[in-house]
Amino acid sequence: MVLPLLKGGDPHELDNYRPISRHERINTRKTLIIESCPDDDLVNLEVLDEETIIAHLQRRYQDLQIYTYVGDILIALNPFQNLNIYSPQFSKLYHGMKRSTNPPHIFATADAAYQSMVTLCKDQCIIISGESGAGKTESAHLIVQHLTFLGKANNRTLREKILQVNPLVEAFGNACTAINDNSSRFGKYLEMKFTPTGAVMGAKISEYLLEKSRVIKQAMGEKNFHIFYYIYAGLYHQDNLKKYRLPNKTAPRYIDCVNGKVMQDIISSKLYKEQFDAIQDCFRIIGFTEEEVNSVYRILSAILNTGNIEFTSTSSQHQSDKSEVPDSKALDNAAALLSIGSEELQEALTSHCVVTRGETIIRTNTVDKATDVRDAMSKALYGRLFSWIVNRINALLQPDTNICAAESGMNVGILDIFGFENFKKNSFEQLCINIANEQIQFYFNQHIFALEQIEYQSEGVDASLVQYEDNRPILDMFLQKPMGLLSLLDEESRFPQATDQTLVDKFQDNLRNKYFWTPKRVELCFGIQHYAGKVLYNVSGFLEKNRDTLPADIMVVLRTSENKLLQQLFSSPLTKTGNLATSRARVTAASRSLPPQLNSGRNKVDTMEMMRHPEETTNMRRQTVASYFRYSLMDLLSKMVVGTPHFVRCIKPNDDRQALRFNKERVMVQLRYTGILETVSIRRQGYSHRILIEEFVNRYYYLAFRAHQMPEGSRENAITILQKAKLDNWVLGKTKVFLKYYHVEQLNLMLREVIARVVLMQAYTKGWLGARRYRREREKRNNGAIIIQSAWRGYVARQNLKQIKRERAQAAVRIQSAYRGYRVRKDYKQTGTGQPTPERRFSTNYLPVEEVVSVSREDSSGDVSVLKTDKRSYSRKRDGLQEQGPMVKLHHRSPRRRGQQPKLLNSPEDSLYYNHLNRSLDYQGSKRKPRKLGQIKLLDGEDEYYQLLSVPEDEVLSDPSPNPKNATPTGPPAISSR
């Protein structure tokens, strides 16, 4: 396998590396010397001719300087060896730097496209062209790698997925040919999607013209698609061949085309197994489910088993040429892997349905016809599976609409298409490939030469015209209607009796120009004078390959599969480019009306009757490969013309794939037909960038005016900007500014510097404003926190006070209750004998409890009055009457010290003291004014509410009239309560 431009490099190789000047060097471990000097650009050569250019390229190639500029176009010579110039350290060198700062590199082209996209807000397109084996595929890998580095997204998984797209698609679409071990057998256009700020957010891949005929047959010295060898080797080493019904001794016929050496390679070589493991990792990283991967493996295994189905001819009484399957092992294996009935598959292969005048007729197939149907089914399976994989990748890598809207994003497209081919025997596939390369060359000529020179004349710019080889007549011979080569091929393909010889005769009768010729003494051949040289094509099989018909019987049988993926493959329609439609299409009447017994018992009669629906017959007019090819070219060009193009011309230094071998004649041929010499001339003399004056002023007015001025798009302002930028060799046309290829790069760098300074000033200003806003908000939050804390603390204090009062009241009630019970029991015991106690009879310090009525509250002066007695009590005293009853002894309490243990209420005076105190607290609390929310109450010595807590006890209670000494209590004393 040829890996011309491999990624890699020692990560410590450039730890101390700095951006180099124009005459400094980079030395790597492989004596690799890369210089940055004026010779990096062929435009700077003093002598401009073919010999000078060839000698210059050869000298650079011997120094391993494989890249060279032609203005803004990159020439890449395939080194056929590993070079350590693609590590992340080199990616950092080519990030937003001026092109002349570093040596030529593929990363510089990717960076130029990326910076143009971000600066100009326009889509970009990188077109990689060259012969087969020139290194286009690996160059596309490196561009994707660098674009992923430049557009670093926050989602690391997305970057890993994008990097795994190319290896996965190439495993299914690349194959080994006679001149290239990793040749692309399809056209690929990868669109990397970015946000307006330059962050990668997704990717989309478009595939064109897969060479499906390679599945069933390969030329001598060539191989099938890589995936067949990878999966066979991987399943062999995992001992899973039996699970997928693959033989373990002899390889299937579709891949065993080199005299049985395939099984030896699978057993002995580790390359295929490693590639299989890598493909499994690609499936997992991108996001395929295990069920989907298993279905893919089953379909690939079914294709290999289908190729082993053999047919023999039998005859019966009514039919003389009928085909049948003598050994049903391969048939049963294929049917089991496809989850369809073996008998239905056999009948679809050996017979077909024809509808005539509303009647359905079943006809048998000959051996050759059955073989063609088998191969057509294999090609259809692989082609639709490949399209489904591409669509599935696009679905898993589509941009997230939450990050950026699809219409506001920008794209960088990368075209990697099969290179120009000229084998010993060229067939229909080579014709399509070379026509596609003719179209790419025409696009290059139009952009580099034709459009530029037309604008010189329309704008009145004095510039010398450059002669170039225009290949438009060749394209017209291929694509024009109705007498173009592809139109004639489609017309002949519609005739059932047409042969390859009649096709050659039709070409010869209608294509009369200098680009078409037929060789003498060679049958079934014609020649084309392409832009890259003469190519001789063999017409054998042209008509059958162009028809590419798949019988409707096979379609309907495959739709009955129990495999969901297989049902989807054959229920979705094909687009105009021949690819599987992204959205599932409406299932046809035949597949919708299949009876339920198909899924269970598969009744043979009913099944075949429903499958023979008139809409599913082979009489339908189908699209041909040529028509798919025509629409594919149109779709490809529509994508390319949207973006600004960047060209990479890959050159093949020799045909032997030898490193450091430079074949002058071989390189000269490629330089001539790619128009490199003419490109150097027009890049030296011409103006590759042509911008409208108004657009130029609006884009670059920052360089000469203040940001708020917004100058008019006039010629004077454009001249002012160009003079301020100190550019030379520019020309001002009637409506456009004509610039050299290096002018735009210089202007963009200066604009980026100005914008960077503006952004820096904005960052500092926004930081200062943010800090000030933060300080204000912090102060507000602190003040708010203080207010909230004050209110909360006041609320908690009031709640605590209420709780304490409730607890005190409850405690007083309990104490009074216990004390009263105690006195009642004691007095009851004493009065049970009928004699009062001596203490009661002679006590003079007691008052009748009934005389204690209430305690006056504090008056306005703050004094506390003495206890009031009932008037009737005093009148009875004056009359000399004594009332029997309990008496309360009154005497002064000594104040307790602070911190002293609370005194138990074991006397009547304690109860009176606390009752009076509680009533005074309640009264004082009712006089207090309510505080506002957040107001802080300062505790000072003048606060009446808190002064009351320290009232002396001698002012609380007093004894105005002591009891008579001869008073005898007759009952327990009563303690007044609140």
Phi, psi and omega in degrees: 000132181271122176241085190292324184230083187278147175282165175135202181125152179288124182295339180261010187289327185236037183298320182256025184275146178231162177303132188268160174271184188288343183239015177264170186231156172248124178250124177251180184291342182260029182052035179278126182243121178237118182253147171252107186212169180300335180288356177296338182243124180294340179295334182276359179292139180288316179257128185241097173209175185296317181297318180295317180295317180297314180297321179295316179294322180294319179296317179293323180294322178294332177270013182062026172264086190277349182251141178214142179269147163235083189069242177260013178256139182254130172258129182235118176266134181289118181280342183056035175199169181277130177237133183270060180235024182231023180281168178302333178295322177289328177298324179293327180295326184255055179234100177070020181264158175294143186302321183281355181290321183242163178296161177303142184199154176294331177294328180295322177294317177297319180293322178297318178295318181294314181294324177295321179297314183289319184285314185267350182057044179230150176293150181236158180218127178252118185253117181253122183226162181151177180286167175294127182092008181273351177105024182292316184297316180290327176297321177297321177301315184292324178294316177298319179299315183286323177296323177294324177292317182291319182263053184302122177261160177293335181270104180292328179298322179297318178298319179295322179297316182297321180291339180269355183294308184300311179302322182290313182293323181289334175297327179269339186246355179251156181207168178271125176245184183291336184241358183206124181283345180225061185274135176286123179254027176200163175265138185228129176233108183260124178252115174266127187257134184234155173282166178302338178272356175100011179268132180291137183229000179169182180205157177215137182240137176242133181242144184226137165054059174294136181279080185291334182296342178292338180297321187261339183202138177233150178288168180298130180084004179246170183230170177283184179297148186304324190298329181295319179287323179297312184290324180294316179293318180296316179291328179294313181288340175267002181057040180247013179298322181293325179298323180258016172057044178250140179290148182254002180247315180242136181287152177300158187295327183294337181244352182261078182245012181233048173061043173075014180276351184294315180296327177294318178295320181295320183284316189271322186276140177267353184297313182297319180296318179296321178293323177297317177298321179295321179293320176298320177296322178299314178303316184291316184293318182292327175124014176290142177278163179297324178295319178294316179296319178297321177295322177297315179296322180294319179292319177297318177295323178295323177297316179295321178290325178298323178296340180271358178288125180249152180235146174232157182266135177229161179228148179227188183293326183255342182231130184265332183231090182233141182255150176211169182257107183291321181245113186270008183295309179296323178297314180296321179297314181296317180295320180294319180291328179273356180060045176230171180283138181294319181292320178297319179295317179297318181293324178292331179280326188258001178209165178215163186252137177232133179255120180230119178053043177081359179253144181261124181241131179259123180240148180277156178259145172286174179298315179295320179293318178297322178295319178296320179295318178300313181293323178296322178295319179296316179295319179295319178300314184289317181298316180289326176295319179297317178295322179294320179299317179296316179296322179293321177298316180297322179293323182282339182250012180292147184296148177280120181293341178287334180278313184201141177291148184297323183286339180270351180280170180232157186236150166236111182268143180233116180262119176233099186242157180303140183278169179298136184232141176213093181265179174293324176231114182251135184241201184297324180296317179294326177297314179296319180297316183288328175295320177298320178292327174299319179295319178295319178295322178295320177297320178298313180298318181296318183285320186277320188250298193297305183297324181294315182287329176296321180290328175303314183289319182289331182265357179072032179268131181275100179219138181290138181278145181251130177279134180218163181273112182267124182260020179298319178301326179293317178297321177298321179297328180277316197254344184291155178245145001260008188253015176284166184298316181292324177294319177295323178295317177296320180297318181288331181290340180279349178270119181298330183269004182290148179234174178295327180291319177296330177294316179296320179296320179294320176299314184294328181283331188251337182259085182251085174208176186285348183270349180243138178205155178242129181287150177277148177064015176233118183273153175054043179220154171211157183241150178232134174270091180281171177296335181262000179134178181279140179226133178257126184249138175265125188278353183301123178085004181300311185295315182293321178292326180287325179293310177050052183273143174239115183304145180295333179298319178293319180302312185290321178298317181291332178289340178277003182296147174278353177280119184298321180296317180294322175300318181294322182298322186253006172259338179274141180282171176262146177281179180292340177270002178087008181262163179289133180295147183289318179266144183293127184276171179290131181287141184290169185298326182294315182287330178289328187265013179296136183289160182297332184292349177296321184282341182251281185270341182054065176301124189294314184294309180298321181299310183294326178294319181285330180289333182275055179278140182302329181288348185251018183276167180279001179280353180293146176280116186253159175287146179261168178296325179296320178292320174301319181296318180297313179294328178295318178297319179296317180294320180295315181294324178298328176284323185288320186288344180291323185260164174284125187278147170229127188254137172235117181256111181271133183243137178261110186288335178202163181268355182263000181056045179256137180287144176062020177252118185245110179266107185299315182297319181294318179290323181299319179299317181292321178294326181290311185283342174273353177072036182293319181298315178294326178295320178298319182295313183287333176286330179284318186266332190263187182234104188284339182246124182230112188238138175301142185301315180297317178295322179298315181294316180296331183278322190242017183292342176301333185287339184229348183232166175284155188296330185271358186281321181052073183289162177286154180277067182254166179297320181299317179293323177297318178296320179299317180295315181297321179289319177298325179282351177060045176266156177227168178064031173257159181227141178253116179272199181291315182232356186228157173259124182259121185236152173289167183296334182268349181293316183297321178297318179295316179298318181295322178295316178295319178296321179294323178294318179296314180296324179296321177293320178298317180296323179296316178296318178298323180296316179295317180296314179295325177295317179295315179298320179295320178295318179295318178297323179294318180296318179297314179296324179294319177297316178300319180295319179296315178298317178297323179295321179296316180298316180296319179295319180298312180298320182292318180295319176298318178298316180296319179297316179296320178296320179295319179298315178299320180295319179296318179297318179296318180295320179295316179299316179296320179295318180297319179297316180296319180295315180299318180298315181294320183291317178300317178300319180296314182291324179295316181294321181293313180295326180296320180293321183288320181278354178294334180274348179089000181241133177286158181286154181296322182299319181290325187286324187248010181286133177249357183257018181247150171244149174298134183298328181295340181279344179279106186263305183200169176248122181293148180276170183293132180275187185294334180274356179089000180281156179248127181277164180278173180293140177264144179246159181291137181299325180295328179296316181292322181294322178293325178295318181296329179280357179082014180267140177248132179259125180285140178162170181293147181242150180248127179274131183245127171205162186284142177265139174281136181295141178274150178283159180291135181088354181288149180298140181299143182273138180286143180278088182244017179216157180298326182292329176298317180295317179297322181297312183286329176296314178298319180297317181295318179294323178295319179297318180297319182292316178296322179296328181287338181276345183289142177277142179290143177273152175285162181294126179093350180287137183260127179269116179276137181265106177236176185287348184266002183285120184294325186296318182272339176294329182297333181294340182247029178291133179297146184288339183286347178268354185274311186240147176209161183244094183290325182217102181294158182290153174296149183296332183269009180289134180242117180291139181251356181204177180291145180291150178254131180256120181290142178232166182282000000 
